[in-house]
Amino acid sequence: MAEDTPSPAPTPLAPVSAETQRAAQKRRNLVLALLLIGFVMLIFVVTLVRLKTSSLDGGS
């Protein structure tokens, strides 16, 4: 049976400046943009490969 001891209080986080938050947001936006571009390129390559194999099979 679990003991009913209270868990320790969470330590408060240090205040973060608006400039630091903005820099973190820019990094997240850049990572998301790069992932989106990579995904679009992957879909493009897969589509080209499928079209090429389809045309080599006689178009069926």
PyMOL Python script that loads the backbone (N, CA, C, O; Angstrom):
from pymol import cmd

cmd.read_pdbstr("""\
ATOM      1  N   MET A   1       0.848  -1.177   0.000  1.00  0.00           N
ATOM      2  CA  MET A   1       0.000   0.000   0.000  1.00  0.00           C
ATOM      3  C   MET A   1       0.894   1.240   0.000  1.00  0.00           C
ATOM      4  O   MET A   1       1.891   1.291   0.720  1.00  0.00           O
ATOM      5  N   ALA A   2       0.539   2.220  -0.796  1.00  0.00           N
ATOM      6  CA  ALA A   2       1.353   3.426  -0.938  1.00  0.00           C
ATOM      7  C   ALA A   2       1.210   4.311   0.286  1.00  0.00           C
ATOM      8  O   ALA A   2       0.134   4.433   0.871  1.00  0.00           O
ATOM      9  N   GLU A   3       2.317   4.919   0.653  1.00  0.00           N
ATOM     10  CA  GLU A   3       2.308   5.844   1.777  1.00  0.00           C
ATOM     11  C   GLU A   3       1.676   7.156   1.358  1.00  0.00           C
ATOM     12  O   GLU A   3       1.820   7.573   0.209  1.00  0.00           O
ATOM     13  N   ASP A   4       0.992   7.798   2.257  1.00  0.00           N
ATOM     14  CA  ASP A   4       0.334   9.067   1.946  1.00  0.00           C
ATOM     15  C   ASP A   4       1.209  10.248   2.340  1.00  0.00           C
ATOM     16  O   ASP A   4       0.756  11.157   3.036  1.00  0.00           O
ATOM     17  N   THR A   5       2.454  10.236   1.899  1.00  0.00           N
ATOM     18  CA  THR A   5       3.334  11.356   2.193  1.00  0.00           C
ATOM     19  C   THR A   5       3.202  12.390   1.097  1.00  0.00           C
ATOM     20  O   THR A   5       3.135  12.043  -0.082  1.00  0.00           O
ATOM     21  N   PRO A   6       3.164  13.642   1.468  1.00  0.00           N
ATOM     22  CA  PRO A   6       3.037  14.685   0.433  1.00  0.00           C
ATOM     23  C   PRO A   6       4.310  14.749  -0.412  1.00  0.00           C
ATOM     24  O   PRO A   6       5.422  14.596   0.092  1.00  0.00           O
ATOM     25  N   SER A   7       4.116  14.977  -1.684  1.00  0.00           N
ATOM     26  CA  SER A   7       5.267  15.111  -2.572  1.00  0.00           C
ATOM     27  C   SER A   7       5.890  16.490  -2.366  1.00  0.00           C
ATOM     28  O   SER A   7       5.204  17.436  -1.975  1.00  0.00           O
ATOM     29  N   PRO A   8       7.182  16.598  -2.629  1.00  0.00           N
ATOM     30  CA  PRO A   8       7.822  17.903  -2.423  1.00  0.00           C
ATOM     31  C   PRO A   8       7.257  18.944  -3.390  1.00  0.00           C
ATOM     32  O   PRO A   8       6.882  18.636  -4.521  1.00  0.00           O
ATOM     33  N   ALA A   9       7.211  20.165  -2.914  1.00  0.00           N
ATOM     34  CA  ALA A   9       6.680  21.259  -3.732  1.00  0.00           C
ATOM     35  C   ALA A   9       7.607  21.503  -4.913  1.00  0.00           C
ATOM     36  O   ALA A   9       8.827  21.474  -4.755  1.00  0.00           O
ATOM     37  N   PRO A  10       7.047  21.744  -6.096  1.00  0.00           N
ATOM     38  CA  PRO A  10       7.897  22.015  -7.259  1.00  0.00           C
ATOM     39  C   PRO A  10       8.665  23.319  -7.071  1.00  0.00           C
ATOM     40  O   PRO A  10       8.160  24.282  -6.494  1.00  0.00           O
ATOM     41  N   THR A  11       9.881  23.323  -7.567  1.00  0.00           N
ATOM     42  CA  THR A  11      10.683  24.536  -7.458  1.00  0.00           C
ATOM     43  C   THR A  11      10.238  25.524  -8.528  1.00  0.00           C
ATOM     44  O   THR A  11      10.030  25.139  -9.679  1.00  0.00           O
ATOM     45  N   PRO A  12      10.091  26.787  -8.161  1.00  0.00           N
ATOM     46  CA  PRO A  12       9.654  27.775  -9.161  1.00  0.00           C
ATOM     47  C   PRO A  12      10.736  27.982 -10.222  1.00  0.00           C
ATOM     48  O   PRO A  12      11.931  27.962  -9.926  1.00  0.00           O
ATOM     49  N   LEU A  13      10.296  28.179 -11.447  1.00  0.00           N
ATOM     50  CA  LEU A  13      11.221  28.423 -12.544  1.00  0.00           C
ATOM     51  C   LEU A  13      11.706  29.863 -12.516  1.00  0.00           C
ATOM     52  O   LEU A  13      10.990  30.775 -12.103  1.00  0.00           O
ATOM     53  N   ALA A  14      12.924  30.039 -12.960  1.00  0.00           N
ATOM     54  CA  ALA A  14      13.478  31.389 -13.026  1.00  0.00           C
ATOM     55  C   ALA A  14      12.753  32.168 -14.121  1.00  0.00           C
ATOM     56  O   ALA A  14      12.413  31.592 -15.154  1.00  0.00           O
ATOM     57  N   PRO A  15      12.514  33.439 -13.923  1.00  0.00           N
ATOM     58  CA  PRO A  15      11.852  34.231 -14.965  1.00  0.00           C
ATOM     59  C   PRO A  15      12.710  34.288 -16.233  1.00  0.00           C
ATOM     60  O   PRO A  15      13.933  34.415 -16.174  1.00  0.00           O
ATOM     61  N   VAL A  16      12.042  34.191 -17.362  1.00  0.00           N
ATOM     62  CA  VAL A  16      12.734  34.205 -18.647  1.00  0.00           C
ATOM     63  C   VAL A  16      12.407  35.515 -19.345  1.00  0.00           C
ATOM     64  O   VAL A  16      11.254  35.946 -19.383  1.00  0.00           O
ATOM     65  N   SER A  17      13.429  36.132 -19.890  1.00  0.00           N
ATOM     66  CA  SER A  17      13.211  37.420 -20.551  1.00  0.00           C
ATOM     67  C   SER A  17      12.451  37.227 -21.860  1.00  0.00           C
ATOM     68  O   SER A  17      12.449  36.144 -22.445  1.00  0.00           O
ATOM     69  N   ALA A  18      11.821  38.283 -22.293  1.00  0.00           N
ATOM     70  CA  ALA A  18      11.070  38.245 -23.541  1.00  0.00           C
ATOM     71  C   ALA A  18      12.004  37.962 -24.719  1.00  0.00           C
ATOM     72  O   ALA A  18      11.615  37.303 -25.683  1.00  0.00           O
ATOM     73  N   GLU A  19      13.228  38.460 -24.635  1.00  0.00           N
ATOM     74  CA  GLU A  19      14.199  38.237 -25.707  1.00  0.00           C
ATOM     75  C   GLU A  19      14.566  36.760 -25.811  1.00  0.00           C
ATOM     76  O   GLU A  19      14.700  36.228 -26.913  1.00  0.00           O
ATOM     77  N   THR A  20      14.727  36.102 -24.676  1.00  0.00           N
ATOM     78  CA  THR A  20      15.038  34.670 -24.668  1.00  0.00           C
ATOM     79  C   THR A  20      13.868  33.859 -25.200  1.00  0.00           C
ATOM     80  O   THR A  20      14.061  32.902 -25.951  1.00  0.00           O
ATOM     81  N   GLN A  21      12.652  34.241 -24.813  1.00  0.00           N
ATOM     82  CA  GLN A  21      11.470  33.543 -25.313  1.00  0.00           C
ATOM     83  C   GLN A  21      11.339  33.701 -26.821  1.00  0.00           C
ATOM     84  O   GLN A  21      11.001  32.749 -27.524  1.00  0.00           O
ATOM     85  N   ARG A  22      11.606  34.898 -27.314  1.00  0.00           N
ATOM     86  CA  ARG A  22      11.501  35.163 -28.754  1.00  0.00           C
ATOM     87  C   ARG A  22      12.535  34.334 -29.524  1.00  0.00           C
ATOM     88  O   ARG A  22      12.230  33.796 -30.588  1.00  0.00           O
ATOM     89  N   ALA A  23      13.760  34.231 -28.987  1.00  0.00           N
ATOM     90  CA  ALA A  23      14.804  33.450 -29.643  1.00  0.00           C
ATOM     91  C   ALA A  23      14.419  31.971 -29.681  1.00  0.00           C
ATOM     92  O   ALA A  23      14.645  31.295 -30.685  1.00  0.00           O
ATOM     93  N   ALA A  24      13.845  31.474 -28.599  1.00  0.00           N
ATOM     94  CA  ALA A  24      13.411  30.074 -28.559  1.00  0.00           C
ATOM     95  C   ALA A  24      12.282  29.836 -29.549  1.00  0.00           C
ATOM     96  O   ALA A  24      12.237  28.794 -30.204  1.00  0.00           O
ATOM     97  N   GLN A  25      11.366  30.798 -29.663  1.00  0.00           N
ATOM     98  CA  GLN A  25      10.259  30.668 -30.610  1.00  0.00           C
ATOM     99  C   GLN A  25      10.777  30.659 -32.046  1.00  0.00           C
ATOM    100  O   GLN A  25      10.276  29.904 -32.880  1.00  0.00           O
ATOM    101  N   LYS A  26      11.772  31.490 -32.339  1.00  0.00           N
ATOM    102  CA  LYS A  26      12.349  31.517 -33.687  1.00  0.00           C
ATOM    103  C   LYS A  26      13.009  30.183 -34.021  1.00  0.00           C
ATOM    104  O   LYS A  26      12.886  29.687 -35.141  1.00  0.00           O
ATOM    105  N   ARG A  27      13.716  29.599 -33.037  1.00  0.00           N
ATOM    106  CA  ARG A  27      14.344  28.293 -33.266  1.00  0.00           C
ATOM    107  C   ARG A  27      13.288  27.230 -33.532  1.00  0.00           C
ATOM    108  O   ARG A  27      13.444  26.413 -34.440  1.00  0.00           O
ATOM    109  N   ARG A  28      12.219  27.235 -32.747  1.00  0.00           N
ATOM    110  CA  ARG A  28      11.141  26.251 -32.963  1.00  0.00           C
ATOM    111  C   ARG A  28      10.510  26.443 -34.332  1.00  0.00           C
ATOM    112  O   ARG A  28      10.234  25.464 -35.025  1.00  0.00           O
ATOM    113  N   ASN A  29      10.277  27.683 -34.731  1.00  0.00           N
ATOM    114  CA  ASN A  29       9.696  27.951 -36.042  1.00  0.00           C
ATOM    115  C   ASN A  29      10.615  27.480 -37.160  1.00  0.00           C
ATOM    116  O   ASN A  29      10.146  26.931 -38.157  1.00  0.00           O
ATOM    117  N   LEU A  30      11.911  27.689 -37.005  1.00  0.00           N
ATOM    118  CA  LEU A  30      12.870  27.245 -38.011  1.00  0.00           C
ATOM    119  C   LEU A  30      12.865  25.728 -38.127  1.00  0.00           C
ATOM    120  O   LEU A  30      12.865  25.191 -39.234  1.00  0.00           O
ATOM    121  N   VAL A  31      12.860  25.038 -37.002  1.00  0.00           N
ATOM    122  CA  VAL A  31      12.839  23.573 -37.020  1.00  0.00           C
ATOM    123  C   VAL A  31      11.558  23.073 -37.689  1.00  0.00           C
ATOM    124  O   VAL A  31      11.604  22.155 -38.507  1.00  0.00           O
ATOM    125  N   LEU A  32      10.424  23.669 -37.348  1.00  0.00           N
ATOM    126  CA  LEU A  32       9.156  23.264 -37.968  1.00  0.00           C
ATOM    127  C   LEU A  32       9.164  23.515 -39.471  1.00  0.00           C
ATOM    128  O   LEU A  32       8.675  22.688 -40.241  1.00  0.00           O
ATOM    129  N   ALA A  33       9.713  24.643 -39.891  1.00  0.00           N
ATOM    130  CA  ALA A  33       9.778  24.951 -41.322  1.00  0.00           C
ATOM    131  C   ALA A  33      10.658  23.941 -42.046  1.00  0.00           C
ATOM    132  O   ALA A  33      10.300  23.470 -43.126  1.00  0.00           O
ATOM    133  N   LEU A  34      11.804  23.604 -41.464  1.00  0.00           N
ATOM    134  CA  LEU A  34      12.692  22.630 -42.095  1.00  0.00           C
ATOM    135  C   LEU A  34      12.044  21.250 -42.167  1.00  0.00           C
ATOM    136  O   LEU A  34      12.179  20.551 -43.171  1.00  0.00           O
ATOM    137  N   LEU A  35      11.342  20.857 -41.109  1.00  0.00           N
ATOM    138  CA  LEU A  35      10.640  19.571 -41.138  1.00  0.00           C
ATOM    139  C   LEU A  35       9.544  19.557 -42.197  1.00  0.00           C
ATOM    140  O   LEU A  35       9.364  18.556 -42.891  1.00  0.00           O
ATOM    141  N   LEU A  36       8.822  20.644 -42.322  1.00  0.00           N
ATOM    142  CA  LEU A  36       7.766  20.726 -43.325  1.00  0.00           C
ATOM    143  C   LEU A  36       8.344  20.657 -44.734  1.00  0.00           C
ATOM    144  O   LEU A  36       7.800  19.961 -45.592  1.00  0.00           O
ATOM    145  N   ILE A  37       9.435  21.367 -44.981  1.00  0.00           N
ATOM    146  CA  ILE A  37      10.091  21.333 -46.293  1.00  0.00           C
ATOM    147  C   ILE A  37      10.599  19.921 -46.588  1.00  0.00           C
ATOM    148  O   ILE A  37      10.455  19.428 -47.706  1.00  0.00           O
ATOM    149  N   GLY A  38      11.189  19.276 -45.586  1.00  0.00           N
ATOM    150  CA  GLY A  38      11.662  17.903 -45.767  1.00  0.00           C
ATOM    151  C   GLY A  38      10.526  16.953 -46.091  1.00  0.00           C
ATOM    152  O   GLY A  38      10.674  16.081 -46.946  1.00  0.00           O
ATOM    153  N   PHE A  39       9.388  17.109 -45.416  1.00  0.00           N
ATOM    154  CA  PHE A  39       8.233  16.257 -45.678  1.00  0.00           C
ATOM    155  C   PHE A  39       7.709  16.461 -47.094  1.00  0.00           C
ATOM    156  O   PHE A  39       7.394  15.493 -47.787  1.00  0.00           O
ATOM    157  N   VAL A  40       7.615  17.703 -47.519  1.00  0.00           N
ATOM    158  CA  VAL A  40       7.138  17.997 -48.879  1.00  0.00           C
ATOM    159  C   VAL A  40       8.094  17.405 -49.907  1.00  0.00           C
ATOM    160  O   VAL A  40       7.655  16.851 -50.915  1.00  0.00           O
ATOM    161  N   MET A  41       9.402  17.519 -49.660  1.00  0.00           N
ATOM    162  CA  MET A  41      10.378  16.941 -50.593  1.00  0.00           C
ATOM    163  C   MET A  41      10.256  15.415 -50.630  1.00  0.00           C
ATOM    164  O   MET A  41      10.376  14.813 -51.697  1.00  0.00           O
ATOM    165  N   LEU A  42      10.021  14.789 -49.480  1.00  0.00           N
ATOM    166  CA  LEU A  42       9.842  13.337 -49.443  1.00  0.00           C
ATOM    167  C   LEU A  42       8.628  12.922 -50.264  1.00  0.00           C
ATOM    168  O   LEU A  42       8.707  11.978 -51.050  1.00  0.00           O
ATOM    169  N   ILE A  43       7.512  13.613 -50.094  1.00  0.00           N
ATOM    170  CA  ILE A  43       6.302  13.301 -50.862  1.00  0.00           C
ATOM    171  C   ILE A  43       6.560  13.494 -52.351  1.00  0.00           C
ATOM    172  O   ILE A  43       6.103  12.688 -53.161  1.00  0.00           O
ATOM    173  N   PHE A  44       7.287  14.548 -52.727  1.00  0.00           N
ATOM    174  CA  PHE A  44       7.601  14.821 -54.119  1.00  0.00           C
ATOM    175  C   PHE A  44       8.433  13.684 -54.724  1.00  0.00           C
ATOM    176  O   PHE A  44       8.144  13.217 -55.826  1.00  0.00           O
ATOM    177  N   VAL A  45       9.461  13.245 -54.002  1.00  0.00           N
ATOM    178  CA  VAL A  45      10.334  12.180 -54.503  1.00  0.00           C
ATOM    179  C   VAL A  45       9.559  10.872 -54.626  1.00  0.00           C
ATOM    180  O   VAL A  45       9.695  10.160 -55.621  1.00  0.00           O
ATOM    181  N   VAL A  46       8.752  10.556 -53.623  1.00  0.00           N
ATOM    182  CA  VAL A  46       7.956   9.325 -53.678  1.00  0.00           C
ATOM    183  C   VAL A  46       7.000   9.365 -54.864  1.00  0.00           C
ATOM    184  O   VAL A  46       6.819   8.360 -55.551  1.00  0.00           O
ATOM    185  N   THR A  47       6.387  10.522 -55.107  1.00  0.00           N
ATOM    186  CA  THR A  47       5.473  10.661 -56.241  1.00  0.00           C
ATOM    187  C   THR A  47       6.210  10.475 -57.563  1.00  0.00           C
ATOM    188  O   THR A  47       5.720   9.781 -58.453  1.00  0.00           O
ATOM    189  N   LEU A  48       7.381  11.089 -57.695  1.00  0.00           N
ATOM    190  CA  LEU A  48       8.155  10.917 -58.924  1.00  0.00           C
ATOM    191  C   LEU A  48       8.542   9.464 -59.154  1.00  0.00           C
ATOM    192  O   LEU A  48       8.448   8.969 -60.277  1.00  0.00           O
ATOM    193  N   VAL A  49       8.971   8.784 -58.114  1.00  0.00           N
ATOM    194  CA  VAL A  49       9.360   7.376 -58.243  1.00  0.00           C
ATOM    195  C   VAL A  49       8.159   6.534 -58.647  1.00  0.00           C
ATOM    196  O   VAL A  49       8.269   5.667 -59.514  1.00  0.00           O
ATOM    197  N   ARG A  50       7.021   6.784 -58.028  1.00  0.00           N
ATOM    198  CA  ARG A  50       5.817   6.004 -58.375  1.00  0.00           C
ATOM    199  C   ARG A  50       5.373   6.282 -59.811  1.00  0.00           C
ATOM    200  O   ARG A  50       4.955   5.364 -60.516  1.00  0.00           O
ATOM    201  N   LEU A  51       5.460   7.537 -60.247  1.00  0.00           N
ATOM    202  CA  LEU A  51       5.083   7.856 -61.621  1.00  0.00           C
ATOM    203  C   LEU A  51       6.045   7.205 -62.614  1.00  0.00           C
ATOM    204  O   LEU A  51       5.620   6.695 -63.651  1.00  0.00           O
ATOM    205  N   LYS A  52       7.333   7.225 -62.298  1.00  0.00           N
ATOM    206  CA  LYS A  52       8.309   6.640 -63.193  1.00  0.00           C
ATOM    207  C   LYS A  52       8.113   5.122 -63.281  1.00  0.00           C
ATOM    208  O   LYS A  52       8.156   4.571 -64.382  1.00  0.00           O
ATOM    209  N   THR A  53       7.902   4.434 -62.161  1.00  0.00           N
ATOM    210  CA  THR A  53       7.697   2.984 -62.207  1.00  0.00           C
ATOM    211  C   THR A  53       6.388   2.658 -62.892  1.00  0.00           C
ATOM    212  O   THR A  53       6.278   1.635 -63.569  1.00  0.00           O
ATOM    213  N   SER A  54       5.380   3.525 -62.723  1.00  0.00           N
ATOM    214  CA  SER A  54       4.113   3.314 -63.391  1.00  0.00           C
ATOM    215  C   SER A  54       4.261   3.438 -64.906  1.00  0.00           C
ATOM    216  O   SER A  54       3.670   2.655 -65.649  1.00  0.00           O
ATOM    217  N   SER A  55       5.034   4.400 -65.366  1.00  0.00           N
ATOM    218  CA  SER A  55       5.210   4.577 -66.806  1.00  0.00           C
ATOM    219  C   SER A  55       6.068   3.463 -67.406  1.00  0.00           C
ATOM    220  O   SER A  55       5.912   3.127 -68.580  1.00  0.00           O
ATOM    221  N   LEU A  56       6.970   2.891 -66.611  1.00  0.00           N
ATOM    222  CA  LEU A  56       7.785   1.790 -67.097  1.00  0.00           C
ATOM    223  C   LEU A  56       6.986   0.497 -67.183  1.00  0.00           C
ATOM    224  O   LEU A  56       7.324  -0.389 -67.968  1.00  0.00           O
ATOM    225  N   ASP A  57       5.933   0.381 -66.386  1.00  0.00           N
ATOM    226  CA  ASP A  57       5.094  -0.824 -66.394  1.00  0.00           C
ATOM    227  C   ASP A  57       4.048  -0.771 -67.504  1.00  0.00           C
ATOM    228  O   ASP A  57       3.231  -1.687 -67.604  1.00  0.00           O
ATOM    229  N   GLY A  58       4.042   0.216 -68.301  1.00  0.00           N
ATOM    230  CA  GLY A  58       3.074   0.298 -69.380  1.00  0.00           C
ATOM    231  C   GLY A  58       1.889   1.177 -69.034  1.00  0.00           C
ATOM    232  O   GLY A  58       0.881   1.160 -69.740  1.00  0.00           O
ATOM    233  N   GLY A  59       1.993   1.941 -67.965  1.00  0.00           N
ATOM    234  CA  GLY A  59       0.944   2.888 -67.614  1.00  0.00           C
ATOM    235  C   GLY A  59      -0.236   2.278 -66.900  1.00  0.00           C
ATOM    236  O   GLY A  59      -1.271   2.930 -66.765  1.00  0.00           O
ATOM    237  N   SER A  60      -0.117   1.052 -66.441  1.00  0.00           N
ATOM    238  CA  SER A  60      -1.257   0.453 -65.747  1.00  0.00           C
ATOM    239  C   SER A  60      -1.062   0.417 -64.271  1.00  0.00           C
ATOM    240  O   SER A  60      -1.935  -0.059 -63.544  1.00  0.00           O
TER     241      SER A  60
END
""", "prot")
cmd.dss("prot")
cmd.show_as("cartoon", "prot")
cmd.util.cbc("prot")
cmd.orient("prot")
